[in-house]
Amino acid sequence: MSMNHKIMGLTAALWALGLAAGAGVAPAEAQTGTAKIAVVNVERVMQNAAAAKSARAQVVKMRAGLQQEIKAKIGKIIKSYKKLKKTKSTFSKDLYKELLGELRKEAVADQNTALDRHRKLDGALSQASDKIAVAIEQVVSGIIKERKLAFVLPRSGVVGSPRVPDITAEVLKRLDRRVPSITVELPK
């Protein structure tokens, strides 16, 4: 799942959390507009949280290592192909085709392995993002209780510039204290 999907999911969760918290708002508060509401910029939190930065840095490093492996394997296959082509005249036509077919199979297997590892990296980053999203929900829930807020809405879901408190900085600060880093774990 991409980071945008994570943000959309977290936004939906915050809407639901806001609605659940708002269920306790007295009808008079709801009608007069005195219900305490705040907003949070979920995208900014997911982009700037220490744990999210840590996870992205780990994945970048893992991808760089993977790219090096792929480059080495491609170099090996090219070298083998050039050697095979150079010595083509020493093989029968059938044996040459067989050796070339084996080399192609090796290249396809390496390509499939690389694609699988990229998928695993994406999945590992997605799992780390899920953990961060859960922590954000917990932090927001705590702020709702402390400040006796009726709603905390995602900034992206609010049209215009409402005059309500923006708790993004507080969420980010608390999240960084709660989850300063996260380990990206590749599935076996």
Buried (B, 14 or more C-beta within 10 A) or exposed (E): BEBEEBBBBBBEBBBEBBEEBBEEBEEEBEEEEEBBBBBBBBBBBBBBBBBBBBBBEBBEEBBEEBEEBBEEBBEEBEEBBEEBEEEEEEBEEEEBEEBBEEBEEBBEEBBEBBEEBBEBBBBBBBBBBBBBBEBBBBBBBEBBEEBEBBBBBBBBEEEEEEEBBBBBEBBBEBBBEBBEEBEBEEEE
